[in-house]
């Protein structure tokens, strides 16, 4: 039976409005005159790696594996897709030293990459590479891959809108040190990315569950003249001990 594994990083509501800074916010702390922040945003899509070196038992025991619709107890994993997603960000800032020794700072450029950082597709090593079942299991796993790629394409414009809202609300800050200023600049960005990734993860779970249905599991177990039965671990034999 085919189950996917996903590693969730931090996550939020993609299009929920952020509280924006008041127009007078920069003037109230004396930190005005900075240019607008520039956002550079793009997607990540790691190449697909193939690994057919793990056995059914090893795939079944992988930590964090998402249980299928029929539950994980007694189930056997013929194929598995691991996908790790997240974001990488870099913030550059402009600083101005004030007369009282404090610093005014404003984000100059925010660079964010979002998407899948690693993708590995497994088919259990017991299944011969050129067999009918290998093709069926691999095709199922590639459906998981297709769901991820479609979701990323669909969500990228929404995430861009969300981040533009964050940029609009980022006012210059005033702090006693450059380190404190950078922490204050990054805070709303990190909060937004947590919420964005939560929303992305929830929608990904929902769509991937439409691939791993009870009907699909049953179909894979029946295709290729029930070939899957040839590779599943045999149940342990019970021995009956008679006492005289």
C-alpha positions in Angstrom: 0.0 0.0 0.0 1.3 3.4 -0.9 1.8 6.1 1.7 3.5 9.4 1.5 5.8 11.1 4.1 6.0 14.8 4.5 8.1 17.0 6.8 6.2 20.1 7.9 8.1 23.2 8.7 6.6 26.4 10.1 3.2 27.5 8.6 -0.8 30.7 8.2 -3.7 32.0 6.3 -2.4 33.0 2.9 -4.6 36.0 2.2 -5.5 37.1 5.8 -4.8 40.8 6.2 -1.9 41.8 8.4 -2.2 44.9 10.7 -0.4 47.6 8.8 1.7 50.4 10.3 0.2 53.8 10.7 1.3 56.4 8.2 2.8 58.4 11.0 4.7 55.4 12.5 8.1 56.3 10.9 7.7 59.9 11.9 6.8 59.2 15.5 10.1 57.4 16.1 12.1 59.9 14.0 13.0 57.3 11.4 11.8 58.7 8.2 13.3 59.1 4.7 14.1 55.5 3.9 13.3 54.1 0.4 10.6 51.5 0.0 11.5 47.9 0.6 12.1 45.7 -2.4 10.7 42.1 -2.4 12.5 39.4 -4.5 10.3 36.2 -4.4 10.7 32.9 -6.3 9.9 29.2 -6.0 12.1 26.2 -5.3 11.5 22.8 -6.8 14.2 20.3 -6.0 14.9 17.6 -8.7 13.2 14.3 -8.0 15.5 11.6 -6.6 14.7 7.9 -7.1 15.6 5.3 -4.4 14.4 1.7 -4.7 16.9 0.4 -2.1 14.6 0.1 0.9 12.5 -2.9 1.7 8.8 -2.9 2.4 9.6 -3.4 6.1 12.0 -0.4 6.1 9.6 1.9 4.3 6.8 0.9 6.7 9.0 1.7 9.7 10.1 5.1 8.5 9.5 7.6 11.3 6.9 10.3 10.7 5.2 8.3 7.9 1.7 9.5 7.3 -0.8 6.6 7.9 -3.0 5.7 4.9 -6.8 5.8 5.0 -7.0 2.2 6.2 -4.7 3.0 9.1 -1.1 2.1 9.7 -1.6 -1.0 11.9 -0.9 -4.1 9.8 -0.3 -2.1 6.6 2.6 -2.5 4.3 4.2 0.2 2.2 5.1 -0.6 -1.4 5.9 2.9 -2.4 6.7 6.2 -0.6 7.2 9.8 -1.6 9.2 12.0 0.8 8.9 15.8 0.3 10.5 18.4 2.4 9.3 22.0 1.9 10.1 25.3 3.4 11.5 28.8 2.8 14.8 30.5 2.7 15.0 34.2 3.3 17.5 37.0 3.4 17.0 40.6 4.6 19.3 43.5 3.9 18.7 46.7 5.8 19.8 50.4 5.8 20.9 51.9 9.1 21.2 55.5 10.3 22.9 56.4 13.6 20.9 58.9 15.6 22.2 61.7 17.9 21.3 59.7 21.1 23.3 56.7 20.0 20.3 54.7 18.8 19.8 53.3 15.3 17.1 53.8 12.8 16.8 50.9 10.3 14.6 49.9 7.4 14.6 46.8 5.3 16.2 47.5 1.9 15.7 44.2 0.1 13.9 41.0 1.2 14.7 37.9 -0.8 12.5 34.8 -0.2 12.5 31.4 -1.9 9.7 29.0 -1.1 9.0 25.5 -2.2 10.2 21.9 -2.1 13.8 21.6 -0.9 14.0 17.8 -1.3 11.9 15.1 -3.1 12.6 11.4 -3.0 10.4 8.7 -4.6 10.7 5.2 -3.3 9.5 1.9 -4.6 10.1 -1.1 -2.4 13.2 -3.1 -3.3 11.3 -6.5 -3.4 9.4 -5.3 -6.4 11.2 -6.1 -9.7 12.0 -3.0 -11.7 10.5 -4.1 -14.9 7.4 -5.7 -13.4 3.8 -4.6 -13.8 3.5 -3.8 -10.1 6.6 -1.6 -10.1 5.0 0.5 -12.8 1.7 0.8 -11.0 3.4 1.8 -7.7 5.7 4.3 -9.3 2.7 5.8 -11.2 0.9 6.2 -7.9 3.8 7.9 -6.3 4.2 10.3 -9.3 0.6 11.4 -8.7 1.8 12.6 -5.3 4.6 14.5 -7.0 2.1 16.0 -9.5 -0.1 17.2 -6.6 2.8 19.0 -4.9 3.9 20.7 -8.1 0.3 21.9 -9.0 -0.2 23.2 -5.4 3.1 25.1 -5.5 2.2 26.7 -8.9 -1.2 27.7 -7.7 -0.1 29.1 -4.3 2.9 31.1 -5.5 0.8 34.1 -6.7 -1.2 34.1 -3.4 1.9 33.9 -1.3 3.3 36.9 -3.3 0.2 38.9 -2.5 0.6 38.0 1.2 4.2 39.0 1.3 3.4 42.3 -0.5 1.0 43.0 2.3 3.8 42.4 4.8 6.2 44.7 2.9 3.6 47.5 2.9 3.3 47.2 6.7 7.0 47.2 7.5 7.9 50.6 8.9 11.4 51.8 9.9 12.3 50.8 13.4 14.5 52.5 16.1 16.6 50.4 18.5 19.6 50.6 20.8 21.6 48.2 18.6 21.8 47.0 15.0 21.0 43.5 16.1 17.9 44.6 17.9 16.8 46.6 14.8 17.3 43.6 12.5 15.3 41.4 14.9 12.5 43.9 14.9 12.5 44.1 11.1 12.4 40.3 10.6 9.6 39.7 13.2 6.6 40.5 11.0 8.1 38.6 8.1 8.8 35.5 10.1 5.3 35.6 11.6 3.7 35.9 8.2 5.8 33.0 6.8 4.7 30.7 9.7 1.1 31.4 8.9 1.7 31.0 5.2 3.3 27.6 5.7 0.6 26.4 8.0 -2.0 27.1 5.3 0.2 25.5 2.6 0.6 22.4 4.8 -3.1 22.0 5.5 -4.1 22.4 1.9 -1.3 19.9 0.9 -2.6 17.3 3.4 -6.1 17.7 2.0 -5.1 17.3 -1.6 -2.7 14.4 -1.0 -5.4 12.5 0.9 -7.4 12.5 -2.3 -4.7 10.4 -3.8 -4.4 7.9 -0.9 -8.0 6.7 -0.8 -9.2 3.3 0.3 -10.3 2.6 -3.3 -6.8 3.4 -4.6 -5.2 1.1 -2.0 -7.5 -1.7 -3.0 -6.9 -1.1 -6.7 -3.1 -1.4 -6.3 -3.5 -4.6 -4.3 -5.6 -6.1 -7.2 -3.7 -5.0 -10.3 -1.2 -7.1 -12.1 -3.1 -10.3 -11.2 -2.7 -9.5 -7.5 1.1 -9.5 -7.8 1.5 -7.4 -4.6 0.7 -10.6 -2.6 4.0 -12.1 -3.8 6.1 -9.4 -2.0 4.2 -8.8 1.2 5.7 -10.3 4.4 4.1 -13.6 5.3 2.2 -13.6 8.6 3.8 -15.4 11.4 2.6 -19.0 11.9 1.1 -19.8 15.3 2.1 -23.0 17.0 -0.4 -24.8 19.2 1.2 -26.5 22.2 -0.9 -29.4 23.5 -0.5 -30.4 27.1 -1.2 -33.9 28.3 
